[in-house]
Amino acid sequence: MIKLRLIPSPVFGPRGLDLDFPLLAGCMALLGLGLVMVTSSSSEVAAANLGSSLYYLWRHLFYLAVGAAVALFTLMVPLDLWRRLAPMVLAGAFLLLLAVIVPGVGREVNGAMRWLGFGFFNVQPSELAKVAAIFFLAGYLVRRQAEVQSSWWGFFKPFVVLIPMAGLLLMEPDFGATVVLMGAAIGMLFLGGVGLLRFMLMVVFVVIAVGALVWLEPYRMQRLTNFIDPWSEQFGAGYQLTQALIAFGRGGWFGEGLGGSIQKQFFLPEAHTDFVFAVLAEELGAVGAMLTVALFVFVTLRALYLGLLAERSDQLFGAYVAYGIAIMWIGQFLINVGVNVGLLPTKGLTLPFLSYGGSSLVVCCLCLALLLRIDWERRHALGNAQVELSEEDLVHG
């Protein structure tokens, strides 16, 4: 059995806490803002339906504690171990995606089978599947980089695995997670050096596939038509979007003040999950919303920068993982905010770091720890082509 050492690591080492503090500070700020906004946006609903206005606050704090424990463990795991375990992680993700669509096993909420229930909390396999896909594709790009850059088959080969995963996500159905997964995969391939012609053809193929999926499902077509003119059915299919737009309008430049939202009082459905950004804009105004966007852009650019530094240090697996996480974060952020402001059709996709949701929050903490570990290994020259992981980092027992 392999036992992980506490030393060396970014937490227990000669320099003490040895982390990339700009990234850590940005993510901690988002987590803190998320805690405040989840508490504010859920207080009225929790008080009326569950008897305590702080119900979601305590649950969110529990998920934060779990996320912190997962992040601490991840900081101590060498990236080389994740690279070797990537096939097992991918297989586990497939098993969870299969389990969630089995009647009686998966838990149905609002007509979608996206959760596995474990008593006190639910697990959303799609969140874990996105990380598993990033590990798989990063390992593939390291092993087959020349093939990916020079041949069509090398470019399309990973989709033999990713397309079935996307199919399982669509069976839940979880169209938003499918778009984020495939978008991250295509972005990673592009950054891995794929030819521009092959990349553009893949983009065209994905756009056509997304259009076909929307056209084939009546409820998706209805969301698209309602998104174009939500006010035509403001008390029907366009209700969520119109209420979110009212929240933005009420917020103005400087907002109604923390806790001052009216829309969270049973007007805006899913105010603490999918539409938490609308409540944030109502309470903190356009200035607060733009500062939040700026903070998220900073975090994403920092993740891409750490990936670039790792690539320059010839630590390719860490570099591609960092790229994948950054693309996944910005993809989810753009879709969620686009839905909130009416630029995209309504989709059930959480806002990273800010929305209420255990699986999303824990996976965000996991990804943050991975980025911090990637940067630490780069600065200590671990895991590149010239410096192999030594026996001192792994103790066999």
Secondary structure as GFF3:
##gff-version 3
##sequence-region A 1 397
A	DSSP	beta_strand	2	4	.	.	.	ID=ss1
A	DSSP	alpha_helix	21	50	.	.	.	ID=ss2
A	DSSP	alpha_helix	55	75	.	.	.	ID=ss3
A	DSSP	alpha_helix	79	100	.	.	.	ID=ss4
A	DSSP	beta_strand	106	109	.	.	.	ID=ss5
A	DSSP	beta_strand	112	118	.	.	.	ID=ss6
A	DSSP	beta_strand	121	123	.	.	.	ID=ss7
A	DSSP	alpha_helix	125	143	.	.	.	ID=ss8
A	DSSP	alpha_helix	145	150	.	.	.	ID=ss9
A	DSSP	alpha_helix	152	156	.	.	.	ID=ss10
A	DSSP	alpha_helix	159	171	.	.	.	ID=ss11
A	DSSP	alpha_helix	175	191	.	.	.	ID=ss12
A	DSSP	alpha_helix	196	216	.	.	.	ID=ss13
A	DSSP	alpha_helix	218	228	.	.	.	ID=ss14
A	DSSP	three_ten_helix	230	233	.	.	.	ID=ss15
A	DSSP	alpha_helix	239	251	.	.	.	ID=ss16
A	DSSP	alpha_helix	276	312	.	.	.	ID=ss17
A	DSSP	alpha_helix	316	341	.	.	.	ID=ss18
A	DSSP	alpha_helix	358	379	.	.	.	ID=ss19
A	DSSP	beta_strand	394	396	.	.	.	ID=ss20
###
